[in-house]
Amino acid sequence: MCYGTLMSELSVEMGREPSPAPRQLPKEQLLKIHDLMLEGRVLEERLIRMQRQGEGYFWIGGPGEEAFNVCLGLLMKKGRGLDHDFFHGHYRSSGTLLAMGAPSIDALRQMANTKTDPYSEGRNFVGHFSKREWNVVPITSPIEVQYSIAIGTGIAQARHGGDGITIVTGGDAGSAEGDFASCLVWASRPMLPLPMLIVVTNNDWGISTPAESQHGEANVSDRGKPFGMPTAVCDGNDPEASWFAIQEAMDYVRRERKPFVLEARLSRLYGHSSSSGSNYVSEEVDCLDVIAERLERRGWRSKDETVAKRTELEASMQGWYKQVLTEPKPRPEEIWDYVFATENVVAQDAAVQSTEKTAGDL
Amino acid sequence: MATVVQAVRMALHMGEAHLGVTDIFGEDVGPPLGGVFTATQGLETAWNSPLDERGIVGAAMGLALAGQKPVAEIQFCDYAFNTIDLLKLAGNTYWACAGDWNVPMTLMTPVGAGIHGSIYHSHSFDAQATRLPGWKIVMPSNPRDAYGSLIAAIEDPNPVMVLLPKALMRARAEGPDELIGGEPDAKELRARIDAPIGDRSGWVPDWPDLALERVPEGTSATLRRGDQVSVVTFGRLARVAKKAAEELAGEGIDAEVIDLRWLHPYDWAAIRDSVKKTGRALFLNEDTEITNFGEHLIRRCCEDLFGDLRIAPRLHAGAHVPGVGLSEHLEDASVPTHDSVLRAIREAALAPEVGRSMRDVPRVERRAPTVDFSLDREALEGRVITHEVFGRSSRYRA
């Protein structure tokens, strides 16, 4: 592969259209992506309302990242063990989890901190997913640690061979932490390059601090270049640009067993979290508008059909929400559960063989 | 007869040969050096990492999550402080995800003073480590325990930290109880498993056939039985305390010395039984004394054993100063020494019982059972700090 070509295809300089002409996804695929993006947005908006109504303590999530995150989830080689992709996400990864097949109701459960929350049994904030069955490593509140921890799954997969890779995502603000540099250093060691897709979802903000006031680098992904890594910047608000950028980066990592840094420029549509108001930001591009306009232009889904789909999803979400409110909370004595493991469950995963197809094999 | 560092090396070999260890790594851990203390010479799975402690801990966590069995080394615990949030995370992962992922990693690191290591090679880590719920913490004081605690750590499905007293790295067994089952004599062992000086590219170790021995979690070792005072310690000071206790026997003082070994989970039953017997407890370690692990044990003694206590439980620990200074005078003034341990045991053994002193001295000024630094002008001008703990006053030069 000629990475010069890849770079020119993927690079989006702000204010300029990428060239050559963007590639298109087939109708059914784009409609599926749209469905998932809509569900992701409806989910996040329900989570925000739950927090405001006092049915959860704190909201943080990924509205504005649906286009990129849904594509990432669909393209992942989902499953358990070294033959599948390991995903080290961050707290804006709900679109990725939905695309992988995680039910929305489970995120509602985590918001309501119920015992039935499958990711933490009421212990952690919403968006802090964990799913060993799919190699989704526990998501944490620190915005950088995943870049260090991903090194380890990357080493295991480099040794194991096959085409399973390690995918790590974080934000532009978090890339200022040392762990991001650690990730670049360790992923490119000459003695063992790592099959790692290093993703930065760049929304230009760190809570209230504009990236332009703190980051002198033109692109965060440029930091991969001195390490000999191919890098790319894609329009993360555009599902098709995201899809092809992720696919080509993944293909490279799977085949070459080397790291790739992919930066997605995208929006943050409800602010940082509930602590900053979680109000809709109309000044930024909304990826749902981008895809809806495109579907309508191609005659694949009308505005009315989009509204109907959204209404249908909101009704479903309302039902799940009502159900979650009836579910039990954890009991006080459960603080003593899971302090120490008595069984090495993760060791059982190492031998699990490839049994599932890539979710993106549509 | 193995040294502590040879025992560590043999345990790691047993780990990779029989217990599924996949990675032994850290700074200078792999060939050609095999560790700055030679703990990892000749091991098949040992490799060098970048000089990046956060990367080392993160990589170990990721390897563990991927079903591997890593043993990571932080070259000196003084350099583990920038990994604290990752250590916290390793400890809380299993809990936070409600049992979805366990983190079977071992982290070993040399700790403590005693080699004139100055400000960045003399730190202790037991106070920090015991503030990390979700971790198991062990600190051996002899070759056999070093071997057995590493084996136990490797077999455990949780994160386990093995704190290795760096001053004991070359220490050998002091009795048959400290010998590893099946180990050759010192000369033969050196010839078989120590890398040669110079070119070692063609060298391979000839590992002895050892028994798989463990120091079961939460078990202490009573190094000396006694009826008069209980000395509860671990690591480097376990040997110091034992020697001091033996010397004090000549003065008619009968001290019991417990080597705790595991700091978490720890052997409360052994402490309880000993303190109930003697009524006098001295907790001894070399970490700085404020929010010291020994203070927790004192609190537990006060709450659980108050009626059995004949004196207020005591702590002899490192001075709460920002570092361990290089000069012998500074180091000796900063951490417990043989002489200070001897004095501390003697004072604890001979101090008047609380009840009796209260009767004998009717106007005793009661002090709050909290740590209180008081810096009066006179003391400050004389650069002498008066440090009062539990109503006991000690003065040391600032």
Chai-1 contact restraints between the chains, C-beta under 6 A:
chainA,res_idxA,chainB,res_idxB,connection_type,confidence,min_distance_angstrom,max_distance_angstrom,comment,restraint_id
A,S120,B,A96,contact,1.0,0.0,6.0,A-B,restraint_1
A,S120,B,C97,contact,1.0,0.0,6.0,A-B,restraint_2
A,S120,B,A98,contact,1.0,0.0,6.0,A-B,restraint_3
A,E121,B,A98,contact,1.0,0.0,6.0,A-B,restraint_4
A,R123,B,A96,contact,1.0,0.0,6.0,A-B,restraint_5
A,N124,B,A96,contact,1.0,0.0,6.0,A-B,restraint_6
A,S130,B,C97,contact,1.0,0.0,6.0,A-B,restraint_7
A,S130,B,D100,contact,1.0,0.0,6.0,A-B,restraint_8
A,R132,B,D100,contact,1.0,0.0,6.0,A-B,restraint_9
A,R132,B,W101,contact,1.0,0.0,6.0,A-B,restraint_10
A,V137,B,L65,contact,1.0,0.0,6.0,A-B,restraint_11
A,P138,B,T93,contact,1.0,0.0,6.0,A-B,restraint_12
A,P138,B,C97,contact,1.0,0.0,6.0,A-B,restraint_13
A,V145,B,L86,contact,1.0,0.0,6.0,A-B,restraint_14
A,V145,B,L89,contact,1.0,0.0,6.0,A-B,restraint_15
A,S148,B,R54,contact,1.0,0.0,6.0,A-B,restraint_16
A,S148,B,G55,contact,1.0,0.0,6.0,A-B,restraint_17
A,S148,B,G58,contact,1.0,0.0,6.0,A-B,restraint_18
A,I149,B,G58,contact,1.0,0.0,6.0,A-B,restraint_19
A,I149,B,M61,contact,1.0,0.0,6.0,A-B,restraint_20
A,I149,B,G62,contact,1.0,0.0,6.0,A-B,restraint_21
A,A150,B,G62,contact,1.0,0.0,6.0,A-B,restraint_22
A,I151,B,G58,contact,1.0,0.0,6.0,A-B,restraint_23
A,I151,B,A59,contact,1.0,0.0,6.0,A-B,restraint_24
A,I151,B,G62,contact,1.0,0.0,6.0,A-B,restraint_25
A,G152,B,A59,contact,1.0,0.0,6.0,A-B,restraint_26
A,G152,B,M61,contact,1.0,0.0,6.0,A-B,restraint_27
A,G152,B,G62,contact,1.0,0.0,6.0,A-B,restraint_28
A,G152,B,L63,contact,1.0,0.0,6.0,A-B,restraint_29
A,T153,B,G62,contact,1.0,0.0,6.0,A-B,restraint_30
A,T153,B,A66,contact,1.0,0.0,6.0,A-B,restraint_31
A,A156,B,L63,contact,1.0,0.0,6.0,A-B,restraint_32
A,A156,B,A66,contact,1.0,0.0,6.0,A-B,restraint_33
A,A156,B,Q68,contact,1.0,0.0,6.0,A-B,restraint_34
A,G178,B,R54,contact,1.0,0.0,6.0,A-B,restraint_35
A,D179,B,R54,contact,1.0,0.0,6.0,A-B,restraint_36
A,S182,B,D52,contact,1.0,0.0,6.0,A-B,restraint_37
A,S182,B,R54,contact,1.0,0.0,6.0,A-B,restraint_38
A,S182,B,G55,contact,1.0,0.0,6.0,A-B,restraint_39
A,V185,B,P50,contact,1.0,0.0,6.0,A-B,restraint_40
A,W186,B,G55,contact,1.0,0.0,6.0,A-B,restraint_41
A,Y338,B,Y94,contact,1.0,0.0,6.0,A-B,restraint_42
A,Y338,B,W95,contact,1.0,0.0,6.0,A-B,restraint_43
A,Y338,B,A98,contact,1.0,0.0,6.0,A-B,restraint_44
A,Y338,B,G99,contact,1.0,0.0,6.0,A-B,restraint_45
A,V339,B,W95,contact,1.0,0.0,6.0,A-B,restraint_46
A,F340,B,N158,contact,1.0,0.0,6.0,A-B,restraint_47
A,A341,B,Y94,contact,1.0,0.0,6.0,A-B,restraint_48
A,A341,B,N102,contact,1.0,0.0,6.0,A-B,restraint_49
A,A341,B,P157,contact,1.0,0.0,6.0,A-B,restraint_50
A,A341,B,N158,contact,1.0,0.0,6.0,A-B,restraint_51
A,N344,B,P104,contact,1.0,0.0,6.0,A-B,restraint_52
A,N344,B,P157,contact,1.0,0.0,6.0,A-B,restraint_53
A,V345,B,N102,contact,1.0,0.0,6.0,A-B,restraint_54
A,V346,B,L65,contact,1.0,0.0,6.0,A-B,restraint_55
A,V346,B,G67,contact,1.0,0.0,6.0,A-B,restraint_56
A,V346,B,W101,contact,1.0,0.0,6.0,A-B,restraint_57
A,V346,B,N102,contact,1.0,0.0,6.0,A-B,restraint_58
A,A347,B,G67,contact,1.0,0.0,6.0,A-B,restraint_59
A,D349,B,G67,contact,1.0,0.0,6.0,A-B,restraint_60
A,A350,B,G67,contact,1.0,0.0,6.0,A-B,restraint_61
